Amino acid sequence: MGGKMHGLFTAFALWCLVINIREVSACIGTERDALAAFNATIGDPDGRLHSWQGEDCCNWSGVSCSKKTSHVVKLDLCEYSLKGEINPSLAGLTRLVHLNMSHGDFGGVPIPEFISSFKMLRYLDLSHAGFGGTAPQQLGNLSRLSYLDLGSFGGPAITVDSFHWVSKLTFLRYLDLSWLYLAASSDWLQALNTLPLLEVLGLNDASLPATDLNSVSHVNFTALKLLHLQSNNLNSSLPNWIWKLTSLSEKDMTSCGLSGMIPDELGKLTSLKLMRLGDNKLKGEIPRSASTLCNLVQINFSQNMLSGDIAEAAKNLFPCMKRLQILDLAGNNFIGNLSGWLEGMASLRVLDLSGNSLSRDVPTSIGNLSSLTYFDISFNTFNGTLSELHFANLSRLDTLDLASNSLKIAFKQSWVPPFQLANLGLHDCLLGPKFPTWLQSQTRIEMIDLGGAGIRGALPDWIWNFSSSITSLNVSAKSITGKLPASLEQSKMLTTLIMRANQLEGSIPDLPTSIQKLDLSHNNLSGLLPQSFGNKELYYLSLSHNYISGVITTDLCNMISVELIDLSNNNLSGELPNCWHKNSKLYAIDFSSNNFWGEVPATVGSLSSLMSLHLSKNSLSGMLPTSLQSCNMLMFLGLAENNLSGSIPKWIGDNLQYLILVSLGSNEFSGEIPEELSKLPALHYLDLSNNKLSGPVPRFLGNLTALHMADPDWGTPPFLPFKVYGVGSAYVSMYTRYLGVNVQSEIGSLSAVGELNLSRNHIGGSIPDELGSIMDLEALDLSWNNLSGPIPHSLTSLTCLSFLDLSYNDLSGKIPSAKQFSTFDGDSYLGNANLCGPPLPRICVPESNKHRHHKHQLRFDTLTCLFTLLGFAFGISAVSTTMICSTATRKAYFQFIDRVLNKLCTAVETKLSTNRMPAGRDPSLAIQSQDSITCYELEQPSTII
């Protein structure tokens, strides 16, 4: 018996030893070799894989094995920052269940197809790992997969051509394909409808195609808890099926192009904690049914077209939302005020009501929101006074923005706020005239915006001592005086300095190396440009409308980060720098209204991102450089009032397809207007005036398609987003001494033209009726031409017309008096002798009256002539009869004639004899000059013979 017990004990010990050995040496050799091969080829900059040594791979970092089978079942290399090529040897891990290689940098290589061979895989995370190319459809073979994350923000784009493979993953509970390119995946919604277990869906910014979300009437993913579709232009209304997702706790459909109203069914989503529907086109009021959403923590309806009285809505909706921490209703059309509801939302941390039409006073009860960290009511119509009482208990307040209201800020100079602000916006509030001394206590402040706040005088010295924290300062107040401090260079954290439209004097001191946005325009600054611009990280530089002199150095070309340079309206001179680089990010240059001379720099053509070039009102000469045609993103070209010459290049129309404004007026350009200009689809402003152009007004102007557009969509190609140098309406100006012939009727098709100027030409013919179809026309100038005929009555249809000049032509007929024409004075019609009617003093006679008057006039002229002749004959006859019949009359008549003739002859002889007398002149004869006629004063005789 003892022997048997000893044998059993020995067997049990051996069995335990075997189990222990298996647990200690659990790694399978083939899988260890596969991992070793992977380690040998992968880049490991952080050295996280240095622990992959020894025989037991199950103890290696990021590797987990099954205790039962010893196979590697989990490989978690998240945030190892791995790089390089993934060795296909990993395919040897045939029992892999969990694979996480997220947050690496694999350089845009496609996702390896061998991953689809892991038939046991349930968890796959390749997010933010730098993969690119097309997602392999073989991933659909991972039929056991419950977690899939391929999201990749900021790295190479992964493309998904079809969503069919996703429909095979019927066990998926978590799917995140955010930031992939899914534009071709029109079947995405139908494929998702085959995933009944799906709980989390992330398709943020995935370029989803426009989809009618109501094309699916029933959905199978009713277990969905998180729905994230942010930043996809779906162009749809809110889907009806979404109200059936009663387990939904997070709904983010921000920037999805949603339209329509929010239905009452919203109240069915009682599990919602986060609701984001911002930046859409939703309208109407927030439905009353939202009052049942008591679990909400965050509401974001910003940037929509929602309306209604916010006070009434809040009293109905918010009472049960005791957990609400974030309320963002910015950028809507809400009216009302803050009284009677805001004080009850004690849990609020973030409140953004900016950009609405809220009004009245800001109640002191906002001081009860002790948890508030972010308070923004800017861009409303609030009025009244804010005092210390409003902020007495807001000790956690971090951001305060009251900008663009009619609020008076009445803080005592000695007040010490209970908070430490990081951001302060009081733009256009009534704060001044003194600079607020309580700001001295805000030692952690980063952004200060006091523009237009009524502050006057010089800034206090201590404002520049926030060098350890302040990053942005805006005091564009119109009344700031003094000079910029020499210590400005010490503000090491300052990135934005805006002091435009003030009365600053002196020169610009050296700037901190951190500065990125500098706007000192519209001041009285003088001196030279700072010499250290080339060392800065500026992306926005505006020094226009000052008195800065000197030349532009080549350092300006070395500012590789700069996007906009505006040095217009200064006293700068010399040649423009010819040193621009291809790697520059410049999109706007404005050197207009200075004293620059020389040619347009050829290297400007290397600025491939350039969208706006303004060099007008200088003394530039020569021809336009051909390199400029490489700036194929150019939208605004302003070169007017220079001395540029040559012909207008054809490549303007061939290569610069985005041009909206072309201003080449007041130069020395010659030749004909190239027909290629008709190829500019976006052109809204054309000025070729005051040049030496020849030929007719071109017919092809009617082909300028953008001038037909009544309301162009500036947010879509070819109208790129650009708001610095925009133009409001179309404009055509081509007056010059050398353009001639008739106004072509095709110009009437330019239906969106705002101004038409063809003055000072030799244009003949009549004014075409088609001009009356240019409904947006605001100014019409056809003066100083050879136009004839009547003013077309169709012009009275131009209800927007505010300026008219038809002077100095040969127009005739009655001036129209209807609509806008009743507002123009006589100066609009000067120099047209045959025009009549108000406002001219010449009265128009109707045609029928003219004919009758003409006949009467002829009859009157005939009778007048007849009676005149009869009267003359009667007079002659009467005198002759009297002379013949009366001797005394004849004698008296002839005696009278003799006496007159004798006196006349005596006077003539006396005059002639006096002029001939040599002794009759006085030695002291005076000579006088009167208006260039020499007169002699003669000595008068004592008697007259």
Secondary structure, DSSP 8 states (H G I E B T S, - for coil): -HHHHHHHHHHHHHHHHHHHHHHHT---HHHHHHHHHHHHHEE-TT-TTTT--SS-GGGSTTEEE-TTT--EEEEE-TT---EE---GGGGG-TT--EEE--S-B-TT-B--GGGGG-TT--EEE-TTS--BEE--GGGGG-TT--EEE---SSS--EE-S-SGGGGG-TT-SEEE-TT-B-TT-TTHHHHHTT-TT--EEE-TT-------GGG-S--S-TT--EEE--S----EE--GGGGG-TT--EEE-TTS-EEEE--GGGGG-TT-SEEE--SSEEEE---GGGGG-TT-SEEE--SSEEEEEHHHHHHHHSTT-TT--EEE--SSEEES-STTTGGG-TT-SEEE--SS--EE---GGGGG-TT--EEE--SSEEEEEE-GGGGTT-TT--EEE--SSEEEE---TT---SS--SEEE-TTSB--SS--GGGGG-TT--EEE-TTS---B---GGGGG-TTT--EEE---S-B-SB--GGGGG-TT--EEE--SS--BS------TT--EEE--SS---SB--TTGGGS--SEEE--SS--EE---GGGGG-TT--EEE--SSEEEEE------TT----EEE--SSEEEE---GGGGG-TT--EEE--SSEEEE---GGGGG-TT--EEE--SSEEEEE--THHHHH-TT--EEE--SSEEEE---GGGGG-TT--EEE--SSEE-EE--GGGGG-GGGG-SS--TTSTTS----SS--SSEEEE---TTEES---GGGGG-TTEEEEE--SSB--SB--GGGGG-TT--EEE--SS--EE---GGGGG-TT--EEE--SSEEEEE---SGGGGG--GGGGTT-TEEESTTSS-----HHHHHHHHHHHHHHHHHHHHHHHHHHHHHHHHHHHHHHH-HHHHHHHHHHHHHHHHHHHHHHHHHHHHHH-STTS-TT--EEEETTEEEE-----SS--
